[in-house]
Amino acid sequence: MNDIIIVSIAIFILIAAIVIYGVVSTSMGYEEDVNKNYIPDRLERMLGMDPKAKKDEEV
C-alpha cells in the first residue's frame, strides 16, 4: 500500500515539474511556445507533435 502512495506522489511531482518548467521557460523567453499551451515547442517536437500557431477564426 505504501508503494502505491509513493509512486503516486512521484508521478504527481514529475508532472508538476514539467508544467512548472514549461511556464517558467516560456515566460522568461528561454523556450518558444507558438501555440501558447505552456509546453515548449522543443518538447513537443521531441514527442512527435507538430507545434503550430492556432489561426484566429473570424465569425
N, CA and C atoms as a LAMMPS dump frame, in Angstrom:
ITEM: TIMESTEP
0
ITEM: NUMBER OF ATOMS
177
ITEM: BOX BOUNDS ff ff ff
-5.0000000000000000e+02 5.0000000000000000e+02
-5.0000000000000000e+02 5.0000000000000000e+02
-5.0000000000000000e+02 5.0000000000000000e+02
ITEM: ATOMS id mol type element x y z
1 1 1 N 0.826 -1.197 0
2 1 2 C 0 0 0
3 1 3 C 0.866 1.255 0
4 2 1 N 1.947 1.218 0.772
5 2 2 C 2.833 2.367 0.819
6 2 3 C 3.516 2.599 -0.527
7 3 1 N 3.773 1.519 -1.255
8 3 2 C 4.402 1.662 -2.566
9 3 3 C 3.51 2.426 -3.535
10 4 1 N 2.216 2.176 -3.485
11 4 2 C 1.27 2.864 -4.366
12 4 3 C 1.255 4.359 -4.06
13 5 1 N 1.286 4.708 -2.809
14 5 2 C 1.286 6.117 -2.408
15 5 3 C 2.574 6.798 -2.859
16 6 1 N 3.701 6.143 -2.694
17 6 2 C 4.99 6.719 -3.084
18 6 3 C 5.054 6.918 -4.593
19 7 1 N 4.597 5.934 -5.354
20 7 2 C 4.594 6.059 -6.809
21 7 3 C 3.643 7.162 -7.254
22 8 1 N 2.488 7.279 -6.643
23 8 2 C 1.531 8.334 -6.987
24 8 3 C 2.115 9.712 -6.715
25 9 1 N 2.773 9.865 -5.593
26 9 2 C 3.399 11.151 -5.258
27 9 3 C 4.517 11.467 -6.24
28 10 1 N 5.31 10.469 -6.61
29 10 2 C 6.403 10.685 -7.556
30 10 3 C 5.873 11.104 -8.921
31 11 1 N 4.801 10.484 -9.378
32 11 2 C 4.201 10.846 -10.667
33 11 3 C 3.645 12.268 -10.612
34 12 1 N 2.994 12.613 -9.526
35 12 2 C 2.453 13.966 -9.363
36 12 3 C 3.581 14.998 -9.384
37 13 1 N 4.672 14.719 -8.692
38 13 2 C 5.807 15.65 -8.66
39 13 3 C 6.425 15.786 -10.052
40 14 1 N 6.528 14.695 -10.786
41 14 2 C 7.082 14.743 -12.139
42 14 3 C 6.218 15.59 -13.064
43 15 1 N 4.919 15.394 -13.026
44 15 2 C 4.008 16.174 -13.869
45 15 3 C 4.041 17.647 -13.472
46 16 1 N 4.058 17.927 -12.184
47 16 2 C 4.125 19.315 -11.714
48 16 3 C 5.428 19.974 -12.153
49 17 1 N 6.526 19.239 -12.11
50 17 2 C 7.815 19.797 -12.532
51 17 3 C 7.815 20.128 -14.018
52 18 1 N 7.2 19.292 -14.83
53 18 2 C 7.126 19.556 -16.273
54 18 3 C 6.284 20.797 -16.547
55 19 1 N 5.162 20.932 -15.849
56 19 2 C 4.304 22.1 -16.044
57 19 3 C 5.018 23.366 -15.586
58 20 1 N 5.67 23.316 -14.433
59 20 2 C 6.392 24.487 -13.921
60 20 3 C 7.526 24.866 -14.874
61 21 1 N 8.26 23.864 -15.386
62 21 2 C 9.325 24.147 -16.354
63 21 3 C 8.759 24.829 -17.593
64 22 1 N 7.643 24.346 -18.093
65 22 2 C 7.04 24.936 -19.282
66 22 3 C 6.612 26.373 -19.069
67 23 1 N 5.987 26.65 -17.937
68 23 2 C 5.516 28.005 -17.654
69 23 3 C 6.697 28.954 -17.481
70 24 1 N 7.688 28.549 -16.696
71 24 2 C 8.827 29.42 -16.425
72 24 3 C 9.668 29.637 -17.675
73 25 1 N 9.946 28.585 -18.412
74 25 2 C 10.822 28.726 -19.571
75 25 3 C 10.185 29.544 -20.689
76 26 1 N 8.874 29.427 -20.874
77 26 2 C 8.229 30.219 -21.919
78 26 3 C 8.022 31.668 -21.483
79 27 1 N 7.733 31.9 -20.208
80 27 2 C 7.523 33.274 -19.758
81 27 3 C 8.838 34.043 -19.651
82 28 1 N 9.953 33.362 -19.373
83 28 2 C 11.252 34.023 -19.28
84 28 3 C 11.901 34.177 -20.656
85 29 1 N 11.368 33.519 -21.673
86 29 2 C 11.884 33.654 -23.023
87 29 3 C 12.951 32.642 -23.387
88 30 1 N 13.183 31.636 -22.545
89 30 2 C 14.189 30.62 -22.851
90 30 3 C 13.716 29.678 -23.946
91 31 1 N 12.456 29.396 -23.972
92 31 2 C 11.876 28.482 -24.959
93 31 3 C 10.793 29.213 -25.732
94 32 1 N 10.514 28.731 -26.933
95 32 2 C 9.467 29.304 -27.768
96 32 3 C 8.204 28.461 -27.622
97 33 1 N 7.054 29.128 -27.577
98 33 2 C 5.774 28.437 -27.464
99 33 3 C 4.785 29.102 -28.412
100 34 1 N 4.743 28.601 -29.635
101 34 2 C 3.936 29.222 -30.686
102 34 3 C 2.449 29.091 -30.39
103 35 1 N 2.007 27.934 -29.93
104 35 2 C 0.574 27.703 -29.736
105 35 3 C 0.079 28.014 -28.335
106 36 1 N 0.906 28.605 -27.495
107 36 2 C 0.533 29.117 -26.16
108 36 3 C -0.147 28.079 -25.269
109 37 1 N 0.41 26.867 -25.219
110 37 2 C -0.153 25.842 -24.341
111 37 3 C 0.779 25.501 -23.18
112 38 1 N 1.792 26.348 -22.96
113 38 2 C 2.77 26.2 -21.877
114 38 3 C 3.582 24.919 -21.963
115 39 1 N 3.631 24.323 -23.149
116 39 2 C 4.533 23.205 -23.403
117 39 3 C 5.512 23.715 -24.45
118 40 1 N 6.803 23.793 -24.119
119 40 2 C 7.767 24.325 -25.085
120 40 3 C 7.75 23.541 -26.396
121 41 1 N 7.924 24.263 -27.501
122 41 2 C 7.867 23.641 -28.825
123 41 3 C 8.936 22.573 -28.992
124 42 1 N 10.101 22.764 -28.38
125 42 2 C 11.169 21.763 -28.479
126 42 3 C 10.712 20.438 -27.885
127 43 1 N 10.005 20.477 -26.763
128 43 2 C 9.488 19.26 -26.129
129 43 3 C 8.4 18.62 -26.984
130 44 1 N 7.555 19.432 -27.598
131 44 2 C 6.511 18.9 -28.473
132 44 3 C 7.127 18.195 -29.678
133 45 1 N 8.187 18.771 -30.252
134 45 2 C 8.843 18.126 -31.389
135 45 3 C 9.492 16.813 -30.967
136 46 1 N 10.062 16.762 -29.761
137 46 2 C 10.682 15.529 -29.271
138 46 3 C 9.643 14.424 -29.091
139 47 1 N 8.413 14.79 -28.75
140 47 2 C 7.342 13.819 -28.557
141 47 3 C 6.619 13.485 -29.854
142 48 1 N 7.027 14.115 -30.962
143 48 2 C 6.446 13.805 -32.266
144 48 3 C 5.239 14.636 -32.623
145 49 1 N 4.946 15.674 -31.865
146 49 2 C 3.822 16.542 -32.179
147 49 3 C 4.305 17.7 -33.043
148 50 1 N 3.403 18.323 -33.767
149 50 2 C 3.742 19.441 -34.625
150 50 3 C 3.179 20.721 -34.012
151 51 1 N 4.014 21.547 -33.388
152 51 2 C 3.521 22.781 -32.781
153 51 3 C 3.214 23.836 -33.844
154 52 1 N 1.959 24.156 -33.983
155 52 2 C 1.543 25.174 -34.935
156 52 3 C 0.731 26.231 -34.195
157 53 1 N 0.849 27.452 -34.64
158 53 2 C 0.054 28.514 -34.052
159 53 3 C -1.398 28.35 -34.463
160 54 1 N -2.294 28.561 -33.526
161 54 2 C -3.71 28.472 -33.836
162 54 3 C -4.123 29.694 -34.652
163 55 1 N -4.89 29.447 -35.695
164 55 2 C -5.35 30.539 -36.542
165 55 3 C -6.62 31.126 -35.945
166 56 1 N -6.674 32.459 -35.924
167 56 2 C -7.873 33.117 -35.428
168 56 3 C -8.967 33.013 -36.471
169 57 1 N -10.092 32.481 -36.054
170 57 2 C -11.222 32.344 -36.978
171 57 3 C -12.167 33.513 -36.772
172 58 1 N -12.506 34.148 -37.867
173 58 2 C -13.451 35.249 -37.802
174 58 3 C -14.851 34.709 -37.975
175 59 1 N -15.761 35.185 -37.157
176 59 2 C -17.14 34.707 -37.202
177 59 3 C -17.998 35.655 -37.969
